[in-house]
Amino acid sequence: MHIFFFSSTNAFFLGLEAATAHLPGDVGLWRVSPAMAESPAFLSAQEEGSFAYLTIKDRTPQILTKVIDTLHRHKSEFFEKHGEEGVEAEKKAISLLSKLRNELQTDKPIIPLVDKCVDADIWNQYLEYQRSLLNEGDGEPRWFFSPWLFVECYMYRRIHEAIIQSPPIQDFDVFKESKDKNFFESQESIDALCTHLKQLRPAKDLSENELKDECFRLLQISLWGNKCDLSLSGGESSSQRTSVMDSLEGLKPFILINDSEALWALLNGCKKTAKTPAVRVDIVLDNSGFELVTDLVLADFLLSFELATEIHFHGKTIPWFVSDVTVRDFSWTIEHVKSSNQKSTATCGADWENHVKMGRWIYHDHLFWTLPHPYCAMPQVAPDLYAELQKACLVIFKGDLNYRKLMSDRKWAFTTPFRQALSGFHPAPLCSIRTLKAELQVGLQPGQAEQLSASDPHWLTTGKYGIFQFDGPLPTCPFVNTIQPKLA
């Protein structure tokens, strides 16, 4: 299947060059503004027992061990395809990954990237920026003392470095098996969801309230699909084995912030007031497998029921955080849905393939999504990507990593307004759809976090709770008062 696909690498570097042209030195691009300097500290693994600490101490070494094991298990495949050269490449990749695991577990200094990829210099400049933030006598940036977002992203970039430095296996996706397994183990839930979508009455036969209720139902399914995160489970199976559709009513109390009414008002308002026929919705994807299917079902619904005319998906350029979507995962998923022996599922796959062919679904990737920067840096670091998002009527950010980058991965107070924590990032009206898997949440009511902590000490990190958190149009929008949720 041909994917209608945009890769923004060249535009990214033109934008990067323009953004840095007036700045002294290579690091200038990442200097924080006075407002950012007054923001809370970054989350890090310094605090023993914190989720960040446990991630760096336990989960990331576990993920690296599974990656090494995956390479071991494919040794014969590498030999069959490439002969002794493939076996030597496997040994080299394992050696590099074992070195990385040792650096992490012994809290060695963060070292520069040495590969020749187009983003290596940007990573190394960002490392210099992290070094510039340290006080004299602090030494070098290290795994347990540098910002959690930086070191966790850096680990996945080093995994990629180990693979690309080991030709001829440089294109091997070390996470492919676990992503595909998640899809196959979720087949029953996928079939139920596709059957539900195909059984919906045509748009002309639904009242506005019925259409809204169905939109809310599919948004909730997309939310709870986000629980299927392989980086949270250390790469172990996290498939959806039961139908989430049967559980939606019981899950509603676990939605801590629900701005879906404001989200509906925006979609319905764009449909009614659009000056051009185009209503564009962008979805910044998170996990492949079952979650990606829930996102594709939601996207199909938005098109079929005329709440959008085009959907733009944003994925990763390289394998990332175990289960994040790449262009291969996107096309593979559509192909496998289409080849299902269940009629409704196969029909969905054929429809989705047609959406791609006709240009109604467009897949983008961009290097910025696999950099360590918070999203408030996007206008300076990737102005081309920011300009692309500005074309949307709505941008949906799926999952926890996107939320952490939206919030700059800082220790905001729970009651901090969402817009404040976005630190000026507002390419278009946006909504975070996320189950909580990090010690970070804003926009709660006073006392809400304390009540949750009393009843469930781990409420922030298990994926049990979710949010629809919306930042609507800026005050110049003619119907802003009807769609902006009350700030906490």
N, C-alpha and C positions, 0 to 999 in steps of 0.2 A: 504493500500500500504506500502510495506517495503522500508524505505529510507536507501540507502547506506550512512552511517553516521559515522563521526569521532568526538568524543569528546576528547579534549586534556587535561582534568583536571589533571590527574595523571602526565603526562609529564610536565605540567605547573609547578606543585609544585616541582618536581625534579629539573627543571631548575631554579626556584626561589631559592631553597635551595643552588644550586651551585653558583648562581649569588651573593648571600649574604654571602657566607661562609667566604670571605676574608675581609668583610667590618665591621668596628666597629659599634656595635649597630644596632637596628632594622631599623633606618631611613636611614642608609647609602646608601641603594639601590637607593634612589631618590635624592641624592645630585646632583646638576647641575654642569656640566663642566664649565670651564672658558668661553668657547665660548657661552654656553647657558646663562651664567650670563650677557653677553654683549648684549643679545637679547632684543627686546622691552618688555615693560610690558605686562602682561596678560590682556585680556579683563575682565572687572568686572562690577558689577552694581553700583559702586561708583558714576559714572557720571550720574547725574539726567537727564532723557530724552533720554539716550542712549538706544539702542535696548536691551542690557543686562539688564539695569535697568527696562525697561518696561516688559521684560520677567519675572524677579523675582517678580516685584510688581504686575503684572496683570495676565499674562498668566499661570504661575505655580499655583497660588491659584485657578484659574478657572479650571485647569486640576484636581487638588485635589478635588475640589467640585464635579466635574463630576464623579470621582472615587467613592467618598462617595455615591453619588446618585445611581450609578450602583449597589453598594452593597445593598443599601436600596431596590431597585427594585427586587433583587434576593432573598429577605428574604424568600418568600414562597418556592422557589426552594430549598434553603438550608434546610428548615424545612422538605420538602418532602424526601430529600435524607438522612438527618442526624438527624432529630428530633430536640429536644430542644438544643442539642449540636451544631447543625448548626446555630441556632438562636443566641446562646451565642457567637459563633465564629464571626458571622457578627457584633454583638455589639462590640466585642473586636477590630476587625479590624477598624471599624469606629471610635472608641475612639482613637486608635493609629494614624489614619490619621488626625483626627481633631486636635490632639496635634501637629502633624507635621505642619499642615497648620498654627496654631497659632505661632509656632516657626519661621516659614518663614516670616509671615506678621509682626511680631514684632522684627525681626532681632535679634533673640536670638543666642547665641553661637552654633556652630556646635557640636553635641554630638557624641560620639562613637557609633558604631553599637553594639547591644547586642545579636543578633541571633547567631546561631551556624553554619552558612553556611561556606563553605570552604574558601570563599574570605573575611570573616569579618575581620580577622587579617590584611590582606593587606590593606583594607580600613582604618582601625584604625591606621596603621603605616603611611599611606598617610596623614591622619589628623594630626598626630604628625609632619610630615614633613611640612605641611602648618603652623602649630604652630611655628615651628623653624624659619620660614621666617619672622615672625613678629618682629618688634622692641619692646624693653622694653617699657611698658606702653600702647601698642596697644590692650592689652587684648587678647581674644580668637578669632579664626577664626569665622567669621559671614557671613550671607547670602549675604549681600549687599557689603561686603568689601573683601571677598575672591575671587579667580579667578572664573569667570562665569562657565567655563567648569567643574570645580570641584563641585560647589554647585548644578548645574543643574543635573549632573550625580548622585550626592549624593541624591537628592530628589527622583529620580526614584529607587535608591537602597533602600531608606527608605520605599517607597511604597511596594516594594517586601518584605521588612522585616515585615511590618505590616500584610501582607497576610500570610507569612509562620509561623508567630507567632500565627496564629489563626486556628489551626486544628479544625475540619477536612476539612476546605475549603482552605487549604494551596496551592492547585494546581489551584485555580481559577484565570483566566486571566482577570483582570479588564478592559483590552482594547479590548478583543475579539470582542465584539459587534460592536464597531466602525470600527475595521479592516474589519470585514465581510461585514458590511454595505457599506463600500467604494468599495469593490469588486462587490457587487450586483448592486449598483447604476452606476457602470462603465460598465455594461454588454454589452451595445451597442458598445462602443469603443473597448471592448475586442473582440467581435465577428468580428468587422471590421478588427482588427489587425491580428487575426488568419486567417481570409479569405485571407487577403493580403499575408500572409506567405505561405499558401497552394497553392496560384495561381502563385507563382514564378516558372519560368522555371527551369529545372534541371541545375546544375552547368556546365555541359558539353556544354550547349547551350548558355551560357553567356560569352561575351567577358570579359577581365580583367577590362575594364572601366565600363561595366555594373555591374559587381560584386562589384566594388568599390562604385558606385553610390548607390547600394542597401544597402551596408554596412553602408554608411553615413546616409541613410534614417532611418535605424533601430537604429543607434546610436542616432540620433536626437530624435526619438520617446522615447528612453530610457531616454534621457536628460529631455524632457518636462514632462515625466511621474513623474519625481522627484518633480513636483509642488504639487503632492497629498500627503501632509505632515500634519498629524493630530496634531502633536505637535505645528506646526506654527499656526494652526487655533484654538488652545485651545481645541482640541478634537471634534470640530464641523465638519460637513461633508466637505470633500475635494475631492470628487470623480470626475472622468473624464467623463462628460456627453456628450461631443461632440467629434467627431473623430479628434484626433490630427493630423492624416495623412493628412487631408484636409488643415491644417494650417501651414505645415512645411515651405513652401516658405516664407510666411509672418513673420515667427518667426526668420528667419535667421539673420536679423539685430540685434536681441537681444542676439546673441551669442557673448560675449565680447572677448573671447579668443577661437580660434578654431584650435586646433592642430590635427584635425582628419586626415589630410594628413600624418602627422608623425605616427599617430596610424595605419593607413592603411599600410604604408611602413613597419612598424614592423611586423604586422600580415602576410603580403604577403612575407616579407623576411624570417620570421620563417618557413613558409610553404615550401619555396624553399630551405632553407639552413639547415634545421633541420638534425642533425647527427643521430637522432633516429626517429622512426615513430611518437613519441608522441609530440604534440604541446599543451601545457597546458595553459589555460586561467583561472585565478581566478577572481571572482566577489565578492567584499565585499559589501553585500546588505545593502539597507537602508529600504524603506517602503514596507509593504505588500500592498495588494489590487492591483489597476491598475498598479502601478509602478513595482511591482514584476512580473506581467504578461509581461510588456515590457522587463524586464530583461531576462525572460525565452524565449521570442520570439527571442531576440538578441542571446542568448546562442544556441538556436535551429538552427538559421541561421549559426552561426559560425561552428557548427558541420556539418550541412547538406551540406554546401558549402566548406567544407574541409579547412577552415581557422584555425580550432582547432580540436583536436582529443579527448580532455577531458575538461570538465568545472568543476571547483571546486567553490562551493558557500560557503560563510562565513556569518553566521547569529548569532543572540544573544541567550544566554543560558536562559534568563528570559525576561518577557515583559518589553519593554524599549522604552522610548520617544514616547509613545502612539502607534505608528504604525510600529515600527521596526519589521523585520522578525524574527520569531522563527522557530524551526523545525516543530512545529504544523502548523504554517501559510504556510510553504513551502509545506508540504504534503497536507494540506487542499485545497490549491489553485490548485494544480495539479488534485486532485480528483474532484473538482467542475468544472474545465475546461473540464475534461474528461466526466463528466455527463451532459454537455450542450446538449440542443436539436437542436443546430446549428451544422451541419455536420462538417464544417471546424474547429470549436472550439473544438468539441469532438475529432476529429482526432489529433489535437495538444496535447490535454491532454493525449491521448493514447500513442502518440510518446514520450511525456515527461516522462510518467511512465516507458516506455521501456528504455529510456536513463538512468533512475535511476537504474532499474533492471540490466542492462548490465554494470553498473559501468562507463558509459560515463559522467554522472552527479553525483557528490559526494558532499554531504552537510556536512560542518564542523561547529561546534561551539567551542568557547573557552572563558574562563572567562575574558581574557584580553579585549575583545570588550566591556565589561560592567564595566571596571575599569575607573578611571578618568585620566589615564596617557595619555600624548601625544604619538604619534606613534614613535617618535625618541627614546623613552625609551624602545621600544619593545625588542631590542636585549639583554638588561639586565634583563627586567622584565619577558619576555616570549620568551626566546631563541628558544623554540620548535616551536612556532608559526612563528617566523621570519624565521627559517630554512624551514618550510613548504612553506611559500610564496616565498622563494628563488628557489623553484622548478618550478615556473611558467615562461612562456615566457612573460606574461603580467599580471599585477594585475590592475583591474578596481575598483576604490573606488567610490561608489555611494553616492551622497547626501551631505548635509551640515555638519552634525555631523562628518562624516569621514573627510571632508575638514578641519574643525576646529582642529581635532586631528592631521591631517597631518601637519598643520601650527602651532601646539602647542597653538592655540587660543591666539596668541599674536598680538599686535598692529603694524604689519608690515606696512611699507610704501607701497603704491599701486604699485610702480615700482620695489619693491624687486623681484629679480629673484626667480622663483618657487623652483629651486634646493636649493638655499640658505635658504629659509624658511622651507624646509624639514628638516633642521638641521641634515643632515647625514643619514636620513632614506631612504634606497634604497635597499630593498630586491631583487628587479627585476625591469625592466621597468614598470612604473606605469602611470595611467591616472585618474585624478579626473573628474567625470561627475556629474555636480552639478548645480542646480539653486540657486541663491544667496538669503540666508535667515539669514545672520549675517553680522555685520559690519567688515568684513574681506575679503580682496581680494588682491592677489599679482600678479605680472607678467603683469600689464597693461603698456601701452605705456605712456610716459610723456604727461601730459595734458588730458589724456583720462578720468580719474576719475573726474577732474574738470568740463569737458564738461558734463558728466553724471549728476553730482550734480546740475549743472545749469538748466538742462532740467527736471530732476526727482530727487528731494531731497531724496526720499526713495529708490533709485535704488538698494541699498545693501541688502534690507531686505524683499522685497515683493515676491520673486520668479519669477519676470518678466524677469530677465536676467539669462543667463546660460553660462557655460564654458565647453570646453574640454581642460583640462590642462595636458600636457604630460611631463614626465621626462623620457627620453629614456635611452638606454643602456649606461653604463659608457664607457669611451674612448677605452677600450680594445676590444670592439665589432667590428668585421670586417666591418660592414656596418653602423657604428654609424653616420657618416657624412651625410648620406642620410635620417636619421630619427629623428635627434635631432632638435626640433624647435629652432629658434633663441631666445636666452635669452633676456628678456626685460631689 
